[in-house]
Amino acid sequence: MKNPLVIVESPTKAKMITGFLKGKFTVIASMGHIRDLPQRTLGVDIKKNFQPTYQILPGKEDTMKKIISAVQSANDVFIATDYDREGEAIGWHITSASGLEVKKIKRIVFHEITKSAIEDAIKNPRPLDLNLVDAQQSRRILDRLVGYQISPLLGKNVRKGLSAGRVQSVTLRLIIERENEIKNFTGQEYWTISSQLNKNGQSFNADLISNGGKKYYASTAYQLFAEKYTVKTTSIKTEAEAKKIIDALKGGEFVVSKVVKSERIKNPLPPFMTSTLQRDAVNKLGFSSNRTMAIAQKLYENGLITYMRTDSLDLSKVAQKQASEYINKNFGKEYLPTKIRIYKTKSKSAQEAHEAIRPTDVAKTSQTLKLETDEKKLYELIWLRFVASQMSSAMINTVTVDIKVKDYIFHATGSSVKFDGYLKIYPEDLQDSMLPDINEEDKLVSEKLIPKQHFTDPPPRYNEASLIKTLEERGIGRPSTYAPTVSTLKNRGYVQIEKMKFVPQEVGFTVMDILKKYFPEIIDLNFTAEMEEKLDKIAEGKIEWSKMLSDFYTPFAKTLNIAKSNMENVKKVIETDEKCSKCGSPMVIRDGRFGKFMACSNFPKCKNTIPLDKDGKKIVPEKSNEICEKCGKPMLIKSGRRGKFLACSGYPECRNTMSLDKEGKKIIPEKSDEVCEKCGRPMLVKSGRRGKFLACSGYPECKNTKNIDKGNDEATEKSGTIV
């Protein structure tokens, strides 16, 4: 008897679902997308209603054959790819490439990989949602039309390897406009005056706020490119003015004129959605958005959290009940709110059928799970935020005091936590600032008057958290696009990260000047947000996708033609007195992805290069005692993005390299029992950014790799093997 077939993207997901279904279903993984637009050509027939041409991705041929074979052997086919447009599109591509009729496909969706969720999904299949497929396809084609036609112009006129994109370029503009605003900011001098007061031996500080009804404090709002920036100042602008006020205060009696005691309610934050998780992970854990999403993907595929690409704040009744029972049992009834908390997202495009990001089982805490360090940190962040969101509010006691001296008023505030509520597990920066027991008409002793000079600060550079927040507020891109967008800007050399802040580089400014001149509509914030709204309407079936593309492309094509004819070449090549050590030709300084470098002017006949440091000085490779085991030439110690490494001095004829640890010792790959299925040579255990993996010992002739950590699908995907 034929088993029903379930197709997912990830081998980890496949393994989890197989365990739940206990052999009643065959579960296979597509290893992500199996089909896409061609890599080296546009792949879109503009004259034929923007019809795309899809190809099986390189390395996915064997995967596709196995899917077709499995489909032919199944009596029912369930598409169980992720619950978003991308997942819907992957399912549609699998269906189309395997020759299945769309009507015969059973699409199942779930927010979490748990036994009950999988079983419930199988009982309630639906057809593939072609509106969602059209929305994803439209985004892909739109980005291809922009990126594949502007990027070559940048490569030709600025530097090879550059790119432009609809969301990427607007994001770069945000960073560059902020840098310009910082450079053009003029700081304002202002002074504050406070008094150190004493009541019965207890000291506290109060700030001068007014004189005869005239308030000293004021806010100045600066209109920035994408937002307003408010700076709080005083009307005391000089030291002379501050000194004059202090002289007037001397000898005055400090008398309490007003005391107000109140209680303030502080409510918990909602559970995470994608953007807020990325922002909190940056601020609290120091994780990049890419790292956050990769870890969250592992947690999701291992059934520990709900789907991590969501803009919804909804929670299921089952999850809310679980949280209430856990809170009641572990903290007490007083930590439960009178009503179950319900949160609604402010985003117009939020998919409310989705759920917020939460643990699938609140009883599983980070202490009870065997997780890697980073996984544990992120899971605990998600768990705490979810549980806190279902707890009672905190109650804060506040006391505000006005103290009169002549016609001047000083102000002091004190607070203390009356009831911690959700703060019990989700502490915030709320330190008690207690005031002594003060009543109206009390006389206080002024121990000293404190004048202090200040200067207004320029707006801060963006970090990942603040950049994601701005993108979200402006409706630019979607949560799933934030991490790859930031990575692209870094990889292209448009920005560098300094102290966790984005610092635009020279090439970024150059590219932005060109885009402003020739493609102003592409980098317009409102245009980008409007395109996102149109994509949402396609997903809802309210707009026909090819018409949307036609409306965009007609004016864009005219702009593109003007740019092709008029864009000036700004490539910078600086001649030097240095001679090439390999052919004797002059060396020139060029711009590269990772900064400036020296290159032989006889390129491409001679490909000799010399890296330069930030000060433009040559980075000369150090000699080592190692001999290349492949060609017998000496090995040199070189510096790369990930630190120092050994490289053969016979480069480029011999490309052998070896990694070095932090102490400069060779990292020798471990031998494994596996043999490369592509060339038959032994596989070695190596370490990369995402953990250990198997690599063919025949590298670089054979570049086959295979994942040995099944949570990492990217390395597995390269081997073309379904796990």
N, C-alpha and C positions, 0 to 999 in steps of 0.2 A: 504493500500500500504506500502511495506517495505521501510524503510529509508536506504540510504547508511550509512555504518559504518566507522568512522575515529578512529584509535587507536593511542594514544600518550603515553608517559611515565608518564607525570606529571599531577596531578589534576588541578594545576594552568593553565597549558597550555590547558588542556581540557576545562576549564571554558572560557578562552579567545577565543578559536576557536569556541565554542558553540555560544558565543555572535555574532561572525562574520557571522556564517552560519544560524542563526535565525531559528532553528528548522527543517531545511531541511535535516540535517544529525544528526545521533546519534554519540556522541563523548564520548569515555571512556578512562581511563588511566590504564596502566599496572603497575604503581608504580615502574618504573625502570625495571631491569631485572626480568624475571619470571622464568628463568631456568639457571642452571650453573652446573659446575662439582661438584661432591659430596664433602662435606666439610671435611670428615674424611678419605677418601681414595684417591688414586692418580686419579682414574677416567679416565685413559688413557691406552688403550690396546696397548702396545709398539709392541707386536708381530703381531698385525693386523693393520699395517700401521698407528699406532698412533690414532686409532679411539677413540673419546671421548665418555664417557657415561654422559648424561645430566639428571638432576633431577629438578623437580619443587622445587623452593626454599622454605624452611620452612616458613610457614605463608602466602604463596602465593596460597595455594590450592583454597581458596574461590575466589580469584581474577581470577585464571585461569578458574574456572567454569563459572564465569560471562562473561569472554571473549568468551568462547566457545558458551555460550547461545546467546550472542550478534551477534557472527559471523553467527550462524545458522539462525538468524532472519533477516539478512541483504541481500540485493540484490547485493551490491558491498562492497568490503572491501578495505579501503585506509590505508596504513601504513604511519604514519606521525611522526615517531620517529626522533631524532636529526640527523642533516646532517653531520655525520661522521661514521667511521667504527663501533663504539660502537652502534650508533643508527641503523645502517644497521643490525648488529648482533641481537639486541633486536627484530627488525622486523622479522628476520628470525626465531628466537626462538618462537615468538608468532605464526607465520605461521605453523611451524612444530608441536608445542604442541597442536594447535587447530585442526589439521588434514586438513588444507587447502592446496591446491596445490599451489606451488610457482608461477606457470604461471598465476593463477587467481588473484593474489595479485596486487594491484595498489600502487606502491610506490610513495609518493609525498615528495618533499623536499623544504625547504624555508630557507632563511637566517634570516628572521625576522618574528615575529608573528604580522602581520598587515592584515587588511581585503583584501587589494589588493594582497599581497603576497600569502595568503591562497587560494583565488579564482583563481589566476593564476596557482598555484601548482596543484589544482584539475583539471584544464583544460589540464594540461600537465603531466600526470602520466608516470612513467617508470616502468620496472620490477625491482625486487630486484637485486642488484648487488652482485652476489655470490662471485666475486673476493674480494670485500671489506669484506664480511662475512668470507671468508677463511683467510684473513689477520688478522682479529680480533681473529678468532679461533686459528690460529697459534701462535699468541702472548700469548693467554691464556694458550695453551698447553705447549708452551716453558717455560713460567714462572712457570707453575705447575711442569714440569719435573725438573726444577732447584730448586725451593723453597721447594717442598714437599719431596725432597730426600736429600738436604743438611741441611735443617732446623732441622730435627730430630737428625742428627749427632751433631749439635751445642747444642741442648737441652740435649742430653745424656752426652756430654763431657765438656760443658762450663756452661750452666745454662738453666733451663727450661724456655720456652716462647720466645726463641730467634729465629730469622729467617734470611734467606739469600735469595736474589733475584737478578735477572740479572741486573736490573737498580739500585736497592737499594744498592747492595754491591759495585758497582762502585762509586756511590755517596758517600758512607761511605769512600771509599778509597781516594777520592778527599779531604775530610775533614781531614782525618788522615795524609795524605802526607803533606798537608799544615801545620798542627800542627808540624810535624817533621821538616819541612823547617824553621819554626819560631824558634824552639828550637836550631837548628843547625846554625842559622844565626849569623854571626859575624859583628857587626856594625863597620863602618869605620869613623874615625874622619876626619872632613874637616872644613875649615873656609871660610866665605864669607866676603867681604869688600864692604861697601856702603858708599856713601857720601851724607850728607844732604846739598843740594845746594839752593841758593837763587837768584831770579831774580826780581828786583824791589819790594822787600818785600814779594814775594810769594815763599814759600818753596816747594821743592819736593825732592824725593830720586832717586839716580842713582846707579847702581851696577857696580862694577869693573868686566870687562869681558876679558881683554887681556893686554899684555905687549909686545911691539915690535913685534906684529903679533902673539905671542904665546897666545892661548886661555886658559883661566883658567877653564871654565866650560866644563864638559864632562859627558857622561852617561855610567853607568855600567849596563850591562844586565845579570841577573841571570836566568839560565835555571831551571825553576821549573818543577814539575811533569806534570802539564797539560798546562802550559803557560810560557811565559817569563815575568820577573819582572824587570822593568827598574828603576834604582836609579840615580838621577841627583846629581853629586858631583862637587867639584872643585879640582884643583891640589894643592891647598894650604892645606897641611895636618896637620900643627902644629901651635901653638900659636907663636912660634919663627919666622916662615916664615911669618905669618900675620903681626907681629910687624915690621919685616924688610921692608915689602912693605909700611907700613904706614910711617915709618921713611923716606923712599925714596920719598914719596908723599908730605911730609911737605915742605911748601914754594913754591910748584908748582902752576902755574896759570891754572885755569880751563877755557878752551876756547871751545866753541861749534864748532865741526869740520864737523858735518853732520846733516841735518834735512830732514826727508822724511815724506811727508804728503800723505795719500792715503785713499781710501774708501774701506771698506770690506763689502761684501754681506754675510748675515747670513740667511740661509734657514730654514724653519720650519721642524720639525721632521714629519715622516709619521704618519698616524693614528695607533692605537694600534693593535697588534695581541696578542695572549694569553701570550707569554713569556714577551713581553715588558709591558703589562698591569700588570702582576704579579710583575715585577721588580719595576715599578713606584709606585705601591700601597705600596710596602715595604718601598721605600725611601721617599715617600711624605706623605703617610697616616699612615705608621706603621702597615699595615695589613699583616698578614701571607698570603701565597699563598692559603691555604685552605679557609681562610676567604674571600679572594678576589673572588675566584671562586664560593663560595656559594652565595655571594651577587650578583655577575654577573649573576648567574643562575636565581635568582629572577627577576632581571631587564629584562632579556631576556624573561622569561615566562610571564611577565606582559606586553610584547610588547614594551618595552622602548629602548632596544638595539638589535643589530643584534647578531647572534650566537657567543658565547664567546670562543669557542674552535676552533681556526683557526690559520694557519701560513701564511695566505695570506694578502697582503696589497692592494688588489684590492678594488675599490669603484665603485658602480653602477653609471651610468650617472644621474639617478634620484637624488641620494644622492648628487652628485657634483653640480647639478643644484640648489637643495635646499640650499646648503651651500653658493653658489655664490649669490643667491638672498638675503639670510639673511645678509651676509657680506656687500653687496651693500647698503641695507636698513639701517643697524644699524651702519656702520662705514664709509661708503663712497666708491666711485669707486676706489680711490687711494689704498685701502686695498685689491683690487683684483689683482692677478697676470695677466700678459699679456696672458698666456695660462693656461688652467686648469691643475692642478698638477696631475701627474700619478706616482704612486710608485710601484716598483717591489721588491719583497722579494729576498734576497740572498740565501735562503734555497733551495737546490736542490729538496727537497721532498715537497715543498709547494704545496698545492692544490689550484690552481689558480681559480677554479670554486667557491671557497669560497670568502667571502668578509672580509675586515678588521672589527674590532669591532668599531661600530659607533652608534649614536642615530638613531632610526628609523624615528624620526621627529625632525629636528633641531630647530623647533619653540618651542619645549617643553624643557625649561631650568629647572635647578634644583630649581629655585625660583618659578616656576609655578606648580611644581608637589608636591603632598603630599607623601613624602617619609620619611622613618626612617633615623636617623642621618647618619649611615654608608652607607646606600643606596644612600643618597643624595651626600655624599662625593665622592663615586666611580662613580656615574653617571656624576657628574660635571667634574671629571677628564677625563672621556671618551669624554664628550661633548666638553670640551675645546681643547683637543688634536685633535679631528676631525676637528673642525672649524678652528683652527690654521693651520692645514695641508693644508687648501685650501686658505690661505691668502697670501698676498705678502711678500716678503723677507724684513728683516730689513736692514738698511744701517748704517754702523758704521764708523765714522771718526776716523782714527788713525794717531798718530804722533809718530815717533821714532827719538830719538836724541842721537848722540854720542858726548861725551865731552872728549877732550884730555888734559892730564896733563903729561908733559914730554913725555915719550913713552907709558904711560898707557892710556887705553880707558875705560871710564864709559859709561853705556847705560841706557836710560830711555824711557819708553813708556807711552803714554797717549791715551785715547780713549773717545769718546762720541757718543751717539746715534743721528744720523742725522734724520732718519725716523724709527719709531718703528715697522711698519708692523705688523707681527703676534705677536710680543712681547706685543702688546696692550692688548691681552687677555691671553697670555701664557708667562708671564715674566720668564726670566732666570737670573741667577746670573751675571748680566752685569752692575756693578756699574761704573759710569763715573769716570775716573781717569785723570782729566784735568791737563795739563802742562801750565805754563805761556807762553805768546807769545814769542817764541824763534826763533832767526835767526842765520845762520852761522856767525862765527867770534865774536858772543856775548861772553863777559866775565862774568863768574858767580862767586859768592862768596860761598866758601865751609865753611859752619857753623861748621861741625864736620865730622870726619871720624869714621865709625862704624864697628869694627871687630866683628864677631859673630861666635861662635863655634857651630858645628852641628855634629850629628851622623846619619849615614844612618839607616833607619827604616827597620825592617824585613817585609816580605809580610804580608798583613793583613789577619786575619781569614775571612772565608767566612761568609757573611750573606745570607739571602734567595735570595736577588737580584743578588749578584755576583755569587752565586752557580748556579742559574737558567741560568744566562748568559753563564757560562762555560759549563753546560750541553748542552745548545742549540748550542754553537759554536763547540762542539766536536761531535754533532750528537748523544748524549746519551738520549734515551727515546724520548718522544714527549710532547708537551705542556700540554696535558691532564694528563700526568703521574707525572709531577713535584710536584704538591701539595700532592698527596697521598704518594709519595716517601719520602718527607721531614717529613710528619706526622709519617710514619712508623719508621724512624730513631729516632725520639723523643720518640715515644711510646715504643720502645724496650729498651730504656735507653742507646742507642749507643752514643747519643749526648745530651747535654744540651744547652739551650740558655742563654747566658750571655751578657748583653748589646747588644742584637739583633744579636749576633755572635754565630756561631756553635762551641762548645767546646767538642771535643770527650772525652768520658769517658773510664775508665779502661776496661770495658767489650768490648767496641768498638775496642780498640787496640788488645785485646785478639782474638776476632773474626777475625780481619783482618790478624793477624799473621797466623792463621789457614788457612784462605782462600788463602793467598799467597803461603802457603806451599803445599796445596792439590788441589786447584782449581785456579791456576794462570790465566788460559784462561778466566774464568768467570769474573774476575775483571780487565781484560785488556781493556783499553779504546778503542782501535781499533776494538777488537772483538765485543764489545757491539755496536759500531757505525755500523759495517758491518752487524750485525743482523738486525738493524733498516732498513738498505738499502734493505736487502732481503725481509723484511716484506712489504716494499713499492713496491717491484717488484711483490710480490704475489698480492697486491691490484691492480696492473696494468695488471695482467694476464700473466706476463712474466716468473714466476717460479711456479712450482707445489708445493703446501704447504707440502705434506707429504714427498717429497724428501728433502726439506729444513730441516725438522725435523730429518730425517734419517741421513743426512750429519752431523748434529750437535750431535746427540745422540750417534752415534757409538764410537767416541773417548771419549765423556763425560762418558759413562757407564764404560769404563776401569778406568778412573780417580776416579769415584765414588767407585768402588770396592776396589781400593787401599786405599782410605780414610777410608772406613768401616773397613778395616783390621788393619790399622796402626794409626789412629787418637788417640792421647793421651788424657786422661781425665785430664782436668785442673780445675775442679770444686774446689773452695776454701771454705773449712769449717774450721773456727777458733774456737777452744774450749775456753770456758770462765769458770770463777768460779761461774757465776750466776746460781741459781737454778730456775727451772720452778715453778711459783706460783700456777700452777694447778695440777702438778703431781710429782714435786720434782726432775725430771730428769735434768741433766746438760743442760744449754742453749749453743747454738753455734751461731757464726756469719756467715751469708750467704749473697750472692749477690742476689739482686732482681731487678725487672724492674725499681724501683725508688730509687736504692741505697742499701746500706748494712742494714741488720736488724738482730735481734736476733730471733732464732727459737728453739723450744724444740727439743732436740736430739731424743725424743721418737716419732717423726713424722713418720707415719701418725696417730698413735693412739692418740697422743696429738697434737693439731694444734695451740697451744699458740705461739704468736709472740709478739715482742716488737720492735717498730720502733726506728731507730737511726738517729741522726742528722748528718750533714756533718763532724763533729769532732768525730763521733763515740760514742757520749754520748746518753744515753737512753732518749727517749721522753716519759715522764711519763704522762698518762692521768690525767687531773684535775678532782676533784670531783665537782659535781653540786648539786643543790637542787631539780633537776627534777627527777621524778619517771616515769619509763617506763609504758606507758598505756597498753602495751600488756602482760607484765609478772609481773609487780610490782617491779622489781629490780631497784636500783639507776642507773641514767644515768651518763655517764662520758663525759667530753669534750675532744675530740681527734682532731688531726690535719691531714688533707688530702691534696691532690693536689690542691683543690680549697678553702683551708682555714679550719677554725675550724668548728666542727659539734658535735652534741650530739649522743652518741652511747650507747646502753644498755650494762651494765656491765655483763649481762648474755650471751654475745657472746661466742661461736658460736651457742649456743642453741637458743638464741633470737637475731635476726639480725636487730631489730628496730633502725632506725636512724632518726634524725631531723636536718634540716639545721639551721645554725646560720648566722645572717647578720654581717656586718663589726663591729658593736658595741657589738656583742656577744649575741644579743637577738634572741629568737626562731623565725623562719620563719614558721608560721602556714599556711598550705595549705588551699586555699579557697575551699568552697564547690561549687559544680556545680549541675545543674538540670539533668545531664546525668547519666545513669546507665550503668555499664559495660556489654557489650553484651556477654561476655564470662562467667561471674560468677554471674551477677545480683547485685553486690554491687555498692554503689555510687562511682562516679568518682570525683576526686579532681583536682583542678587547681594547678599545680606545675610549678616551673621555672627551666630551664636548660640552658646549654651553648647557645642554639639557640632560646631562648625565652620560652614563656609559652606553656604548653601542659597539656592534661588530663591524669591522671594516676589512676589506680584502687586503691581504699582504702584498698583492700585486699592484697597489696604487703607485703611480697615477695611471698606469695602463688600464687597470680595472678599478672603477670607482664605486663598486657595489658596496652598500652598507645595509645593515640590518639591526633593528632595535632589539635590545635584550631587556629593556624596561618596558613592559607592555602598556604602561601608562603614557608612553611617548609615541604617538602615532606618526609623527613626521618622519622619524628615522625609519620606521617600519615601512612607510609608504614608499621610500626610495628603493626598497628591494623588490617592490611589485608583488609582495606576498600577502595573501589574505590570512590573517591570524584568527 
